[in-house]
Amino acid sequence: MQAGIEILLDRETSWDDAARRRLRGRNLFLGRSPLAFAREQQQALADLFRRSFSRGLAAAKSTAVPAMFVQGLMLAIVVGYYCSPQLATALGRLTAFKQECGSAFSFVSMGLISVFAELFRIRFAGEKFNRSHLLSMGFGFLVFGCMGLIYDAFNHLQERVWGGLAPTQRTLAKVATDQFVYTIIFAHPYQTLLYVWKDEKFDGARFVKRVTPLRRFYVREMFAVLVTNWAFWIPMTAIIYCLPVGLQFMMCSLAIGIWVLLLTALTAE
């Protein structure tokens, strides 16, 4: 899953003027063959992908220490679950509580992560609470709450699909499906596009203007975030998917909560 990384990346990207002109394609076709024009466009796009990848990698390096802290904490919980009967019993009770609450637990718990993150950001920024903060918390609660419902269902679907494999194969299959199918096709676009809509004051015309052309928007504002998220979530999901399916959602929620709060504190400083 993706959470919190967008705050590390600037909204605007410092592409050089030549790359901008090549990508726009204004008047480039004049005096050139269609093949030469297509090659130039492809080269420009490749340049932008390399720049975006570098930005994502740089953001990942800047958050390496807090990322390893959260990953180490989750790894300690996994080891403790299999080595400590007391911890396994306590986590088993949490699993039973989640099952009793049903879908409400998935929605509310994930939604509250966004609310606490916003409150934490306001506190660190020294801002006075106002109506815009309340709107932001309400929006985040709905977006993350719906994501919680979907991700919980996705976890159980993965278990049905890959549950018959050997433990190592099952974990690798779940990580690959999570990060290279679910995240790319749904989770990353879902969160990014909704928050872009929010950034544009929920104005449909401004939203469409910002995300078009879609290819350029993806390279500028989405790909770098995706790279940074992979740096954190590929190891994290490998850890989380070592646990029974009933615990995976709760450990993922815990990881997201700590990760977002750490990033909020880091960027505030």
PLY file of the C-alpha trace (Angstrom):
ply
format ascii 1.0
element vertex 269
property float x
property float y
property float z
element edge 268
property int vertex1
property int vertex2
end_header
0.00 0.00 0.00
0.92 3.58 -0.44
0.82 6.17 2.30
2.60 9.34 3.25
5.33 9.41 0.59
3.79 12.21 -1.50
4.76 14.78 1.13
8.45 14.14 0.39
8.25 15.03 -3.29
7.80 18.50 -4.70
4.67 19.07 -6.74
6.63 20.66 -9.57
9.57 19.02 -11.31
12.57 20.87 -12.67
12.62 19.38 -16.15
14.90 21.23 -18.54
13.30 23.40 -21.20
14.43 21.16 -24.04
12.71 18.14 -22.51
9.53 20.16 -21.99
9.48 21.24 -25.63
10.12 17.74 -26.87
7.35 16.30 -24.72
4.83 18.92 -25.77
5.64 18.25 -29.38
4.87 21.79 -30.53
6.04 22.38 -34.09
8.47 19.48 -33.86
6.89 17.59 -36.71
7.71 20.32 -39.25
10.71 19.37 -41.35
11.02 15.90 -39.80
9.97 12.47 -40.86
7.26 10.78 -38.72
9.83 8.18 -37.64
12.30 10.82 -36.44
9.54 12.63 -34.59
8.40 9.44 -32.86
11.97 8.61 -31.82
12.45 12.08 -30.36
9.22 11.75 -28.38
10.28 8.37 -27.06
13.68 9.72 -26.04
12.08 12.65 -24.22
9.77 10.32 -22.32
12.69 8.04 -21.42
14.59 11.06 -20.09
11.63 12.03 -17.92
11.32 8.49 -16.57
14.99 8.48 -15.61
14.64 11.81 -13.83
11.50 10.65 -12.03
13.18 7.41 -11.02
16.12 9.40 -9.62
13.76 11.59 -7.61
12.00 8.56 -6.18
15.31 6.95 -5.29
16.52 10.14 -3.62
13.35 10.33 -1.54
13.78 6.69 -0.54
17.35 7.35 0.58
16.26 10.36 2.64
13.78 8.19 4.54
15.94 5.08 4.81
16.47 5.36 8.58
12.77 5.71 9.59
11.87 3.08 7.00
14.30 0.57 8.50
13.03 1.42 11.97
9.42 0.56 11.03
10.51 -2.54 9.10
12.63 -3.67 12.05
9.71 -3.17 14.42
7.39 -5.24 12.23
10.03 -7.94 11.87
10.37 -8.07 15.67
6.59 -8.56 15.97
6.67 -11.39 13.43
9.55 -13.12 15.23
7.82 -12.56 18.56
4.58 -14.04 17.25
6.29 -17.32 16.37
8.61 -17.40 19.39
6.44 -16.04 22.21
3.19 -17.85 23.11
2.09 -14.81 25.13
2.45 -12.45 22.17
0.76 -14.96 19.86
-2.17 -15.19 22.29
-2.47 -11.40 22.52
-2.42 -10.99 18.73
-4.91 -13.83 18.43
-7.31 -11.85 20.62
-6.91 -8.86 18.35
-7.74 -11.06 15.39
-10.88 -12.31 17.13
-11.90 -8.73 17.95
-11.46 -7.71 14.31
-13.59 -10.64 13.17
-16.32 -9.67 15.62
-16.36 -6.08 14.36
-16.36 -7.13 10.72
-15.90 -4.58 7.95
-16.39 -1.68 10.38
-13.00 -2.43 11.92
-11.23 -2.24 8.54
-12.94 1.03 7.62
-12.64 2.85 10.93
-9.12 1.74 11.87
-7.62 2.74 8.54
-9.64 5.95 8.39
-8.43 7.00 11.84
-4.82 6.70 10.68
-5.43 9.58 8.28
-7.13 11.65 11.00
-4.27 11.16 13.47
-1.71 11.94 10.77
-3.44 15.24 9.98
-3.66 16.17 13.67
0.01 15.30 14.06
0.91 17.47 11.06
-1.10 20.43 12.42
0.64 20.09 15.77
4.12 19.98 14.24
3.37 22.85 11.85
2.06 24.99 14.70
-1.11 25.77 12.79
-4.37 26.88 14.34
-7.13 24.34 13.77
-9.70 25.57 11.26
-12.43 24.40 8.90
-9.99 23.37 6.16
-8.29 20.99 8.58
-11.64 19.43 9.44
-12.42 18.99 5.74
-9.01 17.43 5.17
-9.52 14.97 8.02
-12.98 14.03 6.80
-11.70 13.48 3.27
-8.74 11.43 4.48
-10.98 9.35 6.74
-13.20 8.40 3.80
-10.33 7.75 1.38
-8.31 5.65 3.82
-11.42 3.98 5.22
-12.47 2.76 1.78
-8.89 1.67 1.14
-9.01 -0.35 4.36
-12.11 -2.20 3.20
-10.60 -2.94 -0.19
-7.21 -3.97 1.15
-8.73 -6.33 3.71
-10.78 -8.00 0.98
-7.68 -8.14 -1.22
-5.74 -9.91 1.54
-8.36 -12.63 1.83
-8.52 -12.98 -1.95
-4.76 -13.47 -2.05
-5.03 -16.16 0.60
-7.61 -18.03 -1.48
-5.47 -17.77 -4.61
-2.03 -18.47 -3.14
-2.90 -20.27 0.09
-2.09 -23.70 -1.30
1.57 -22.87 -2.00
4.52 -23.61 0.25
5.19 -20.78 2.79
8.10 -19.16 0.93
6.38 -19.39 -2.45
3.14 -18.07 -0.94
4.87 -15.04 0.57
6.73 -14.21 -2.66
3.56 -14.57 -4.72
1.63 -12.29 -2.37
4.35 -9.63 -2.37
4.60 -9.66 -6.17
0.82 -9.48 -6.61
0.51 -6.73 -4.02
3.30 -4.48 -5.28
3.26 -5.08 -9.03
-0.43 -5.68 -9.70
-2.67 -4.28 -6.94
-0.48 -1.25 -6.19
0.20 -0.27 -9.80
-3.29 -0.88 -11.16
-5.40 0.32 -8.23
-3.88 1.51 -4.94
-1.38 4.03 -6.29
-3.71 5.67 -8.86
-6.62 5.60 -6.37
-4.83 7.60 -3.71
-2.83 9.86 -6.00
-5.74 10.95 -8.19
-8.08 11.53 -5.25
-5.54 13.69 -3.46
-4.80 15.61 -6.66
-8.53 16.28 -6.90
-8.43 17.53 -3.31
-5.38 19.70 -4.03
-7.31 21.30 -6.89
-10.15 22.23 -4.50
-12.40 19.48 -5.91
-12.68 21.46 -9.15
-13.23 19.04 -12.03
-11.86 21.36 -14.72
-8.67 22.11 -12.78
-8.24 18.42 -12.01
-8.53 17.43 -15.68
-6.10 20.19 -16.69
-3.52 19.00 -14.16
-3.65 15.31 -15.06
-3.59 15.80 -18.82
-1.76 14.68 -20.77
-1.95 11.62 -18.57
1.39 10.22 -19.70
3.27 13.35 -18.66
1.36 13.54 -15.37
2.22 9.92 -14.58
5.92 10.48 -15.20
6.08 13.78 -13.31
3.89 13.11 -10.28
3.19 9.40 -9.94
6.20 7.35 -10.98
8.63 8.90 -8.48
6.16 8.26 -5.65
5.72 4.68 -6.81
9.49 4.08 -6.75
9.77 5.51 -3.23
6.87 3.41 -2.01
8.41 0.26 -3.45
11.58 0.91 -1.45
9.53 0.82 1.75
6.67 -1.55 0.97
8.38 -4.42 -0.85
10.40 -5.36 2.26
7.45 -4.47 4.50
4.94 -6.68 2.71
7.47 -9.52 2.70
7.51 -9.24 6.49
3.75 -8.82 6.95
2.82 -11.72 4.66
4.78 -14.09 6.91
1.93 -13.74 9.43
-1.45 -15.51 9.26
-3.96 -13.72 7.04
-6.04 -12.64 10.04
-3.16 -10.54 11.35
-1.92 -9.09 8.09
-4.38 -6.20 7.91
-3.72 -5.09 11.48
0.05 -5.22 11.09
-0.21 -3.32 7.82
-2.35 -0.66 9.53
0.16 -0.39 12.35
3.03 -0.03 9.88
1.19 2.67 7.93
0.34 4.57 11.10
3.93 4.65 12.40
5.35 5.34 8.94
3.06 8.31 8.25
3.69 9.84 11.68
7.45 9.50 11.24
7.31 11.10 7.80
5.17 13.92 9.16
7.68 14.63 11.90
10.60 14.33 9.47
9.19 16.78 6.91
8.10 19.21 9.66
11.67 19.36 10.91
0 1
1 2
2 3
3 4
4 5
5 6
6 7
7 8
8 9
9 10
10 11
11 12
12 13
13 14
14 15
15 16
16 17
17 18
18 19
19 20
20 21
21 22
22 23
23 24
24 25
25 26
26 27
27 28
28 29
29 30
30 31
31 32
32 33
33 34
34 35
35 36
36 37
37 38
38 39
39 40
40 41
41 42
42 43
43 44
44 45
45 46
46 47
47 48
48 49
49 50
50 51
51 52
52 53
53 54
54 55
55 56
56 57
57 58
58 59
59 60
60 61
61 62
62 63
63 64
64 65
65 66
66 67
67 68
68 69
69 70
70 71
71 72
72 73
73 74
74 75
75 76
76 77
77 78
78 79
79 80
80 81
81 82
82 83
83 84
84 85
85 86
86 87
87 88
88 89
89 90
90 91
91 92
92 93
93 94
94 95
95 96
96 97
97 98
98 99
99 100
100 101
101 102
102 103
103 104
104 105
105 106
106 107
107 108
108 109
109 110
110 111
111 112
112 113
113 114
114 115
115 116
116 117
117 118
118 119
119 120
120 121
121 122
122 123
123 124
124 125
125 126
126 127
127 128
128 129
129 130
130 131
131 132
132 133
133 134
134 135
135 136
136 137
137 138
138 139
139 140
140 141
141 142
142 143
143 144
144 145
145 146
146 147
147 148
148 149
149 150
150 151
151 152
152 153
153 154
154 155
155 156
156 157
157 158
158 159
159 160
160 161
161 162
162 163
163 164
164 165
165 166
166 167
167 168
168 169
169 170
170 171
171 172
172 173
173 174
174 175
175 176
176 177
177 178
178 179
179 180
180 181
181 182
182 183
183 184
184 185
185 186
186 187
187 188
188 189
189 190
190 191
191 192
192 193
193 194
194 195
195 196
196 197
197 198
198 199
199 200
200 201
201 202
202 203
203 204
204 205
205 206
206 207
207 208
208 209
209 210
210 211
211 212
212 213
213 214
214 215
215 216
216 217
217 218
218 219
219 220
220 221
221 222
222 223
223 224
224 225
225 226
226 227
227 228
228 229
229 230
230 231
231 232
232 233
233 234
234 235
235 236
236 237
237 238
238 239
239 240
240 241
241 242
242 243
243 244
244 245
245 246
246 247
247 248
248 249
249 250
250 251
251 252
252 253
253 254
254 255
255 256
256 257
257 258
258 259
259 260
260 261
261 262
262 263
263 264
264 265
265 266
266 267
267 268
